[in-house]
Structure formats: C-alpha cells, structure tokens
Amino acid sequence: MHRPFEVSLDALMNVAVCLVGSLIFVIIATGVGTAETNVVIPTPIERHTTKRTIYLECRNEQLFLVSVDELHHFALRAINAARRATSNDAAAFLGTLDSLRITNETYQVDLRQLVASEGRLLSVAPLPGARGYPLPDYSREPADGWYATLLARMNHAGENLFFLVRDDSFHTFKNARLLAWETGADVSFELLAPADAVSFPVTMR
C-alpha cells in the first residue's frame, strides 16, 4: 500500500523566520541611519527688512558692488527726458530708449524693462571686461582693503548686505560672508545661474 502523502511545514517555517529576522534588521538599520544623519538647516536666502540694502554680486570669483540707487536715479532721469523729448509718443519714446545707454563702471541698465515693469524692477547687465574685487582668502583682507572699508563704513542698525551669488563664485561668497559676520553685519543672499538677469525692486518717483 502507498503511504499517505505528508507535507512538512518545518522548511517553510525556517524560511519565514529568516525573512522576518531580515526585515527586523533592515528596519533597525534604517532607524539608526536616520538618527545619525546630520540635519542641514539652510541659511535664510532672503529676509524682509526695513534696512537699506547694499547689493554685492559674486561673479568670476570677484565682488561687484551694484549701485542700485545711483543707477536708478540716472535711469529715471533718462526716461523722463525721453518722454519730454518725444511728447509721450509711444513709438518714438521706445526708439529713444533704445538709443540710450545708462551705465556705471560695471553695469548697464535695461531701460525697457524698467518701463515695462512700471518701475517695479531695475534690471542690469554686467559690462564686458568689468573688473571686480578679488577676495581669495578672508583672513588676508587688509584693514584698508576695499571690502574691509565697505564693512567698516556700514551702519549695522540701518543697513544690511545682500549677496547675488553666481555658481562660479561660492568661494568668494563664503569669504565675504565670514568677514561680514565677524563685523556683525546682517547678511542674506540669492543663488543665480550664469545667465540669470540681475533685477532689483525699485519705486518710480
């Protein structure tokens, strides 16, 4: 006679125990790894402030002061003069704007953008070949250096620094920020791609 067919569960139980043990190990390892992971808290990129903002662009591993008030002032004068000269004729006005060039040592103003934004944005483009201030090592900045002098003249109660950081100039930015922190300056920043326009909120007067 044939013996009855028997199924042994011992092998299945052994496999199940191994799987459960492996799962528990993975859960514990994941928990430990999470607990040991450093939590990175980013520096605030932008903060609302009532202080006067000093803008510095970090580009080509150099610092560039963006004289927003000065550029805005001359841009408004040019816009108002163009309107008077063209008697507010739209086509003639825009043609006149295109013929104007408002610059300082490092930047040129986009007059059309200023008008199109109804005075809300001052957009500037770097001038080719413009040279900024190198800051390769924050510990070697002399007391009478350009950046050290700017920091020394700051009114910390009423002014703050805002860095516009191109992705080729993180080293310069970190050096400049360390020096600013040492003087107690209020610092914020924005990260920019190489081709990003530089625009600032302004008010038409």
SULTAPE-V355180 format. One record per pair of residues at least 24 apart in sequence whose C-alpha atoms are under 10 Angstrom apart, sorted by sequence separation. I is the first residue (numbers start at 0). J is the second residue. If there is no record, write none. Layout:
i & j
I & J
I & J
//
This chain:
i & j
77 & 101
102 & 126
105 & 129
160 & 184
161 & 185
162 & 186
163 & 187
164 & 188
165 & 189
166 & 190
167 & 191
74 & 99
104 & 129
105 & 130
150 & 175
159 & 184
160 & 185
161 & 186
162 & 187
163 & 188
164 & 189
165 & 190
166 & 191
167 & 192
74 & 100
104 & 130
105 & 131
158 & 184
159 & 185
160 & 186
161 & 187
162 & 188
163 & 189
164 & 190
165 & 191
166 & 192
167 & 193
74 & 101
104 & 131
155 & 182
158 & 185
159 & 186
160 & 187
161 & 188
162 & 189
163 & 190
164 & 191
165 & 192
166 & 193
73 & 101
74 & 102
147 & 175
150 & 178
151 & 179
155 & 183
156 & 184
157 & 185
158 & 186
159 & 187
160 & 188
161 & 189
162 & 190
163 & 191
164 & 192
165 & 193
73 & 102
146 & 175
150 & 179
153 & 182
155 & 184
156 & 185
164 & 193
165 & 194
71 & 101
73 & 103
149 & 179
150 & 180
154 & 184
155 & 185
165 & 195
70 & 101
147 & 178
150 & 181
151 & 182
153 & 184
70 & 102
78 & 110
146 & 178
147 & 179
150 & 182
69 & 102
70 & 103
74 & 107
77 & 110
78 & 111
137 & 170
146 & 179
150 & 183
151 & 184
69 & 103
74 & 108
136 & 170
137 & 171
140 & 174
150 & 184
163 & 197
73 & 108
74 & 109
75 & 110
78 & 113
135 & 170
136 & 171
137 & 172
140 & 175
147 & 182
70 & 106
74 & 110
78 & 114
134 & 170
135 & 171
137 & 173
138 & 174
66 & 103
70 & 107
71 & 108
134 & 171
135 & 172
136 & 173
137 & 174
65 & 103
70 & 108
75 & 113
133 & 171
134 & 172
135 & 173
136 & 174
137 & 175
140 & 178
65 & 104
66 & 105
71 & 110
74 & 113
75 & 114
132 & 171
134 & 173
135 & 174
136 & 175
137 & 176
138 & 177
65 & 105
66 & 106
74 & 114
134 & 174
135 & 175
137 & 177
138 & 178
64 & 105
65 & 106
67 & 108
134 & 175
137 & 178
63 & 105
64 & 106
71 & 113
137 & 179
63 & 106
75 & 118
71 & 118
74 & 121
71 & 120
71 & 121
70 & 121
71 & 122
70 & 122
68 & 121
70 & 123
67 & 121
67 & 122
67 & 123
65 & 123
65 & 125
63 & 125
63 & 129
58 & 125
63 & 130
64 & 131
62 & 130
63 & 131
64 & 132
61 & 130
62 & 131
63 & 132
61 & 131
62 & 132
63 & 133
124 & 194
59 & 130
60 & 131
61 & 132
62 & 133
124 & 195
125 & 196
58 & 130
59 & 131
60 & 132
61 & 133
62 & 134
124 & 196
125 & 197
58 & 131
59 & 132
60 & 133
61 & 134
123 & 196
124 & 197
57 & 131
58 & 132
59 & 133
60 & 134
61 & 135
122 & 196
123 & 197
124 & 198
56 & 131
57 & 132
58 & 133
60 & 135
122 & 197
123 & 198
57 & 133
121 & 197
122 & 198
123 & 199
120 & 197
121 & 198
122 & 199
120 & 198
121 & 199
122 & 200
119 & 198
120 & 199
121 & 200
122 & 201
119 & 199
120 & 200
121 & 201
119 & 200
120 & 201
121 & 202
64 & 146
118 & 200
119 & 201
120 & 202
62 & 145
118 & 201
119 & 202
120 & 203
62 & 146
117 & 201
118 & 202
119 & 203
64 & 149
113 & 198
117 & 202
118 & 203
112 & 198
117 & 203
118 & 204
113 & 201
109 & 198
113 & 202
114 & 203
108 & 198
113 & 203
53 & 149
65 & 162
64 & 162
65 & 163
63 & 162
53 & 153
62 & 162
63 & 163
62 & 163
62 & 164
51 & 154
50 & 154
51 & 155
60 & 164
50 & 155
51 & 156
52 & 157
53 & 158
54 & 159
55 & 160
56 & 161
57 & 162
58 & 163
60 & 165
50 & 156
51 & 157
52 & 158
53 & 159
54 & 160
55 & 161
56 & 162
57 & 163
58 & 164
59 & 165
60 & 166
61 & 167
62 & 168
50 & 157
51 & 158
52 & 159
53 & 160
54 & 161
55 & 162
56 & 163
57 & 164
58 & 165
59 & 166
60 & 167
61 & 168
49 & 157
50 & 158
51 & 159
52 & 160
53 & 161
54 & 162
55 & 163
56 & 164
57 & 165
58 & 166
59 & 167
60 & 168
48 & 157
49 & 158
50 & 159
51 & 160
52 & 161
53 & 162
54 & 163
55 & 164
56 & 165
57 & 166
58 & 167
59 & 168
60 & 169
61 & 170
62 & 171
48 & 158
49 & 159
50 & 160
52 & 162
57 & 167
58 & 168
59 & 169
60 & 170
61 & 171
62 & 172
48 & 159
57 & 168
58 & 169
60 & 171
61 & 172
56 & 168
57 & 169
59 & 171
60 & 172
57 & 170
58 & 171
62 & 175
57 & 171
58 & 172
46 & 161
57 & 172
45 & 161
56 & 172
57 & 173
44 & 161
45 & 162
55 & 172
44 & 162
57 & 175
55 & 175
71 & 199
75 & 203
75 & 204
71 & 201
67 & 198
71 & 202
72 & 203
56 & 188
65 & 197
67 & 199
71 & 203
72 & 204
52 & 185
53 & 186
54 & 187
55 & 188
56 & 189
57 & 190
58 & 191
67 & 200
68 & 201
52 & 186
54 & 188
57 & 191
59 & 193
65 & 199
67 & 201
50 & 185
52 & 187
56 & 191
58 & 193
46 & 186
47 & 187
45 & 186
46 & 187
56 & 197
44 & 186
45 & 187
46 & 188
43 & 186
44 & 187
45 & 188
42 & 186
43 & 187
44 & 188
45 & 189
42 & 187
43 & 188
44 & 189
54 & 199
42 & 188
43 & 189
44 & 190
//
